[in-house]
Amino acid sequence: MGGIKEFKLKYKNKIMAHPKRKTSTTRRDKRRTHKNAVANNIATCPTTGQPHLFHHAHWHEGKLYYKGKVVAEKEVAV
């Protein structure tokens, strides 16, 4: 069986990574950004007066509005 002497002879030129290396600041900052997320901005539709998220279409009284204009209407099954 191999012992510590054989291990040292076999791997004497190998450099192992240090276990307590400093992590980069950019990596740390990327990891911390999700904690500081802000709430989505809410806009008011000029046509209907309903609050909705910016850059998102919203339904009001069976019609789909986007940027204050009717994009689609919901069909009612008879």
C-alpha positions as a LaTeX table, in Angstrom:
\begin{tabular}{lrrr}
\hline
Residue & $x$ (\AA) & $y$ (\AA) & $z$ (\AA) \\
\hline
Met1 & 0.00 & 0.00 & 0.00 \\
Gly2 & 1.07 & 3.52 & $-0.67$ \\
Gly3 & 1.99 & 5.74 & 2.18 \\
Ile4 & 2.57 & 9.42 & 2.68 \\
Lys5 & 6.13 & 9.17 & 1.32 \\
Glu6 & 4.89 & 7.77 & $-2.00$ \\
Phe7 & 2.20 & 10.47 & $-2.15$ \\
Lys8 & 4.77 & 13.22 & $-1.61$ \\
Leu9 & 7.11 & 11.77 & $-4.23$ \\
Lys10 & 4.31 & 11.36 & $-6.75$ \\
Tyr11 & 2.74 & 14.81 & $-6.29$ \\
Lys12 & 5.68 & 16.95 & $-5.19$ \\
Asn13 & 5.50 & 19.18 & $-8.30$ \\
Lys14 & 1.73 & 19.54 & $-8.27$ \\
Ile15 & 0.34 & 22.78 & $-6.92$ \\
Met16 & $-3.01$ & 22.41 & $-5.22$ \\
Ala17 & $-5.51$ & 25.25 & $-4.93$ \\
His18 & $-5.42$ & 27.08 & $-1.64$ \\
Pro19 & $-8.63$ & 26.46 & 0.31 \\
Lys20 & $-8.90$ & 30.01 & 1.63 \\
Arg21 & $-8.43$ & 32.00 & $-1.55$ \\
Lys22 & $-10.08$ & 35.38 & $-1.68$ \\
Thr23 & $-13.15$ & 35.51 & $-3.92$ \\
Ser24 & $-13.29$ & 38.37 & $-6.37$ \\
Thr25 & $-15.33$ & 41.45 & $-5.53$ \\
Thr26 & $-17.37$ & 41.22 & $-8.75$ \\
Arg27 & $-18.40$ & 37.68 & $-7.87$ \\
Arg28 & $-19.41$ & 38.82 & $-4.40$ \\
Asp29 & $-21.40$ & 41.73 & $-5.81$ \\
Lys30 & $-23.24$ & 39.52 & $-8.29$ \\
Arg31 & $-24.21$ & 37.18 & $-5.49$ \\
Arg32 & $-25.57$ & 40.02 & $-3.36$ \\
Thr33 & $-27.66$ & 41.77 & $-6.01$ \\
His34 & $-30.73$ & 39.57 & $-5.66$ \\
Lys35 & $-31.19$ & 40.71 & $-2.07$ \\
Asn36 & $-31.57$ & 44.33 & $-3.10$ \\
Ala37 & $-34.14$ & 43.91 & $-5.87$ \\
Val38 & $-36.75$ & 46.66 & $-6.00$ \\
Ala39 & $-40.45$ & 46.25 & $-6.70$ \\
Asn40 & $-41.73$ & 46.52 & $-10.27$ \\
Asn41 & $-42.85$ & 49.93 & $-11.46$ \\
Ile42 & $-46.59$ & 50.36 & $-11.77$ \\
Ala43 & $-48.13$ & 52.60 & $-14.40$ \\
Thr44 & $-51.69$ & 53.81 & $-14.87$ \\
Cys45 & $-53.35$ & 53.23 & $-18.23$ \\
Pro46 & $-54.38$ & 56.56 & $-19.78$ \\
Thr47 & $-57.48$ & 55.01 & $-21.40$ \\
Thr48 & $-58.91$ & 52.82 & $-18.62$ \\
Gly49 & $-57.23$ & 54.27 & $-15.55$ \\
Gln50 & $-56.25$ & 50.77 & $-14.36$ \\
Pro51 & $-52.86$ & 50.19 & $-12.70$ \\
His52 & $-50.57$ & 47.71 & $-14.49$ \\
Leu53 & $-46.89$ & 46.90 & $-14.90$ \\
Phe54 & $-44.83$ & 48.95 & $-17.35$ \\
His55 & $-44.40$ & 47.30 & $-20.77$ \\
His56 & $-47.09$ & 44.70 & $-20.07$ \\
Ala57 & $-50.52$ & 44.38 & $-21.62$ \\
His58 & $-53.49$ & 44.15 & $-19.25$ \\
Trp59 & $-57.09$ & 42.98 & $-19.44$ \\
His60 & $-59.98$ & 45.34 & $-18.65$ \\
Glu61 & $-63.65$ & 44.52 & $-19.25$ \\
Gly62 & $-62.91$ & 41.77 & $-21.79$ \\
Lys63 & $-60.38$ & 43.78 & $-23.82$ \\
Leu64 & $-56.59$ & 43.55 & $-23.87$ \\
Tyr65 & $-54.91$ & 46.96 & $-23.67$ \\
Tyr66 & $-51.31$ & 47.83 & $-24.47$ \\
Lys67 & $-50.02$ & 51.40 & $-24.41$ \\
Gly68 & $-53.59$ & 52.68 & $-24.09$ \\
Lys69 & $-54.84$ & 50.94 & $-27.24$ \\
Val70 & $-57.06$ & 47.87 & $-27.63$ \\
Val71 & $-54.96$ & 44.99 & $-28.91$ \\
Ala72 & $-57.47$ & 42.12 & $-28.67$ \\
Glu73 & $-60.99$ & 41.38 & $-27.49$ \\
Lys74 & $-62.17$ & 38.31 & $-25.65$ \\
Glu75 & $-64.73$ & 36.30 & $-27.57$ \\
Val76 & $-67.80$ & 35.13 & $-25.66$ \\
Ala77 & $-69.05$ & 31.62 & $-26.47$ \\
Val78 & $-72.76$ & 31.60 & $-27.32$ \\
\hline
\end{tabular}
